[in-house]
Amino acid sequence: DETVILELAKLNFQDDELAECERHCSAVLRTHPNHEGVALLMADILYRRQDYSSALAILAQLLTVKPNTYEALARLIRLLNHTGQLDRSVGFIQSAGKTPRASAHPGLSFCRGLFSRYHKRPGDAISHFNLARHDGTWGSLALANMIKIYLKPDRDVLDPNDGELNLGVLASLLAELDSMAITAEFRRNVDLLKAYYFLALKTKTSMEKAMQLLISMIEQDKGYLPALVAMSVAFMHEDTITKARNALKRLVKSPYKPEWAEEFEHGHLLLADIYIQKNKFDLAEELCNRCIKYNLACWKAWETIGTIREKETVNLICREVL
C-alpha cells in the first residue's frame, strides 16, 4: 500500500536514514510517477544531500503537472533563492494563479510572500503573508515569516540589533501564533522567535526570559543549533563576546542542515564579524565562503567579504606608509 510505504519513508527521513527513505520513495514512483507526497519527500532527500539541481528538477516536473501544489512551489522558491535563481520562480507562481479562485488561495499568497521576502520587498511580503495568516494550513508559516520580517525588516538574517522594531505588532503576532494548534517541532520554532522578541526588548527581565527559553531548549536537545545561535546573540547583547565566540565555534563544527539554513548563515556571519574585529580576516572570509557555498543569494556574506577586502587594503597601505 503506497500510503503505508510513504509513512515508512517519512519515518526514515526523520531518522536521517536517507538511503532507505529513497528506496521506499522509488518503489512508489515506479507505479505513480506524479505522486505528490513522494515527489516532495524525494525533493527533501536531495535537498538534504545538497543535490539542488536534482531536487529542482523533481519539483519543476511536479509543478508542470500540478501547478497548484503549493508545498512544492514553496520548496521550489526556497531552492531557487539558495541557488541564486529566484526569478525563475516567477513563471511557476504565474501558472499557479491563472484562475481567480487559485489566485486567492492562501497557499499561493504564502508563496508570493516568500518570493517577496527573498526579493527584499518586506512590505509586499507582509501583505501577501497577511492574506494567508488565518488559514489552517498556511497560517502558522505565514505568521512565522511575518515575525521574522518585523524582527529583521531590512536583512535576511535575524538580528534584533538592527532595524526599527514594531514591538507592539510583534507581540500581537506572537500571541496569535502561540494560540494555534501546531506540531511540537513548530512549537520549538515559536519559542525561538519568542526568545528573539525578548532580546529585542533589551530589558534585564526580558533578557532573563530569553535566556531561560534558550537554556530550556538546549537542555532538551543539545544539538538544536538555532537556540545556540540565539544564545550567542544574547551574549553579544551582554558584551560577553568570548562566550558568544565559543558558542558559535560549536555551530561551525557542526554539519550543515538545510532546515536550519537561516540560523546557519546568521551564526557564521556573527562569528565572521567577531573575527573581523580581531583582524582575523582569513577566518572571517572562510566563514563567508561557507555561507555562499550553501546560498549564493546570501548577500550579507558577499558584503562582508567586501568589507574584509577594504580593511586588508587599508592595513596594507598603513604598513607601506610606516
N, C-alpha and C positions, 0 to 999 in steps of 0.2 A: 504494500500500500504506500503510495507516494507521500501521503500525509505523515505516516509514521517515519518514513525514511528522512523526510525533511526535518522532523523534530529531532531525530538522532543526529543529523548533520549539525543542527544548531547547538546541540549539547557538545559535540566535538569541537565546534568553533569556540564556544565559551571556555573549553578546557585547553585551547590552543593546539588541538590535535588536527592541524590543517590538512595533512595528507588523508586521514580517514574521512574528514569532512568533505574533501574534494571527491573522494571515491563515491560517497553517497550521492552527492550532487550530480556527478557524471552519470550515475545509474538512472536518475530521473530524467535528465536532459536527453538521454538517448531516445526515449519514447515521447517526451514532452519538451521539445527544444525551446519553446517560448514560455515555460513555466516561470511565472513572475517571482515567486518566493525563492526558488532555487537559483534563478539568474541573479537575484540580488545578493544571495549568500555567496555565490561564486565570485561576484564582483568584490565582496568584502574580503574573501580569501586572498584574491590577487592584490587588493589594496594593502592588506597587512603584509604581504610579501614584497610590497613596493613595485609590483609589476603593473604600473599605472596604465600603460598602453593597452594591455590585455583587458584590464578592468573597464577602461573606457569603451573598448570595442563591444563588450558584453552589454553594457548599459545603453550604448547607442543602438545596438541591434534591438534590444527590448523596447526602447522608446520609439523606434521606427514602426514597430508592430502595434505597440500600445502607448501612444504619446501622452496619455493621461495617467501614467504610472508615476505618481508624484514622489514616491520614495526613491525611485530610480533617478528621477530628474534632480532631486536634491543632492543625491550622491554624485551625479554627473557634474553638477555645478561646483561642488567642493573639489572634485578631482581636476577639473579644468582650471580652477583657480590655482591649485597647487602646482600644476604643470605650466603655468603662465599662458593658458589658452582660454581664459574666461569668456572672451567674446564669442567663442564657438558655441556657447550655450544659448545664445540669443535665438537661433533657429529652432532649437528644441522647445524653448519657452513659448515661442510664437505658435508652434504646432500644437502645443497643449492647450492653447487658449483660443482656438478657432471658432468655437461656438460661444454665445453669451453665457450659457449655463456653465460651461467649462471655465470660461474666463473668470467667473465669480467664485470658483471653488477655493476653499481655504488652503488646500494643498498647493495650488498654483500661486496663491497670494504669498504663502510661505517661501516658495521657490523664488518668486520675484524679489521678496525681501532679502533672501540670501544673496542673490545676484547683486542687488544694490549695495548691500553691506560690503561685499568683497570689492565692489567698484568704488568704495569710499564715498558713497552717497547716503550718509546716515539718515537724512530727512526722508528720502524716498523709502529707505529700508523700514523705518519706523511706520510709515503709512501702510506699507504692504503687510508687515507683521501684525499691525493693529487689526487688519481685516481677518486675520487667522486666529487671533488670540482667544476667542471664545469657542473655538471648535474643539470637540472632544479628542480628536486625533492629533491635530496640529497646534492646539492652543499652548500647551506647555513648552514646546520647542520655540514657538514664536515669542512667548514671554521671556524665555531664557535669552534669546538673541536680543530682544529689546533692552533687557537689563544690561547685557554686555555693552551695548552701544552707549547707554547712558553712563555706565561706569567709565567708558573709554570712547568719547564721542568722535575723536579725530584719528584714531590709530587702530591697528588690528590686533593689538595685544592688550590684556587687562593691566592697567597700572593706575590706581587711584590718585597718583601724584599729579597727573596731567589732565587738563581739560576742565571745563566748568561742569560741575556735577549738580544735577537737579535732584537733591536728596529726597524731596517730597515725592516726586514721581517714582524714584527708585523704591522707596518704602512701600508705596502703593502696589507697584508691580510685583515686588517680592511677596507681599501678603497674598496677592491674587494667585501667584504661582504656588505658594505654600499650601493653599487651600485645595489644590487639585489632587485627584487620586492618581498618583504616579508610582512608577516602579521604585524598588529600593535603590537601584543604581542611579536613577534620575534624582532621587531624594538626596543622594550624596552630592550631586551636582548643584542642587539648590542650596545645600549647606555651604558649599564652596562660594557661591555667589553671595550668600549672607555674610560670610567672612570678609569678602572684599568690600561689601557695603559698610560693615563695621569699621574696617580700616579707613574707608573714605570719610567717616565721621570725625576721625582724628581726635577723639577724646580718650582720656585714660580708661574710662569704663568701657567704651566701645572697643578699644584695643584689647582689653582683657577678654571681652566676649569673643572677639575674633580668634584669639589665641586658644581659648577653651574649645571652640569648634574645631580648630585645626588639629590640636593635640588629640582630641577625641577621634577624629578621622584617621590620623596616623596610627593611633593605638589599635584601632580596628583593622587597619590594613597598612602595614609598614611600607608596602610597595606602591601606595597611592601617591604618585609623584605630583599631581596637581596641588594637593594640600601642602606638599613640601615647598613648592614654588610660592604659594601664598604665604607660607610662614617666612620665607626669605624676604618677601615684601614687608611683612610685619617687622622683621629685624631691621630692615633698612629705614623704616619709619622711626625706629628707636635708636638709629645711628649705631647699631651694633653690626658693623659691616663684616667683621670677621665671622660672626655666626651666620650671616647671610651667605658669605662666600663658601663656607664649609658645607652648608645645606645644598647650595647649588652645585657643588662639585659632585655630590651624590647623584644628582639628576644627570649630569654629563656622563657619568659612568654607566648609566642605565641604558638599555636598548630602546630604540625609537618605537613608539606605539602610535599609529595613525589616529586613533580615537582621542589621543591627548595632544594633538598637533599644536593647538594654540598655546597650551601650557608649556610644551616642549620649547617652542620658539621664545616665549616670554622668559623662561628661566635662562636659556642660553644668552639672550640679549642682555638680561640683567647682569649676568656674570661677565659678559664682554665689556659692559660699561665699567664694572669694577676693575677689570684688568687694564682698561684704557687709563683710568685714574692712576694706576700704578706704573704706567708706561710699558706695560707688557703687551705690546701691540701684536706680536705674533700669536699669542694665546687668544687674544680677542678676535683676531681675524679668523683663526681656526674655528671658533665657535660660530661666527657669522657664516662661514662657508658651509658648516654643517646644517644650519637653518636653510640655506639656499638649496642644498642638496635635496631636501625634502619638500621645499616650497619655493619655486622660482619666483613667486609673487610676493615674497617676504621683503617688502621694500625697506623696512627698518634695518634689515641685515645689510642691504646694499648701501643704505645711507650711513650706517656705522662704519663700513669699510671705507667709504669716502672720508669720514672723519679721521680714521686711522691714517689714511694717506696724507691728509693735511697736517696732522701732528708730526708724522715722520718727516715731512718736508721742512716744517718749522725747526724740528730738532737738528736736522742736517745743516740747515742754514746757520743755526746758532753755533754748531760745532766748527763750521768753516770760518765764521767770524772770529770766534775765540782762538 
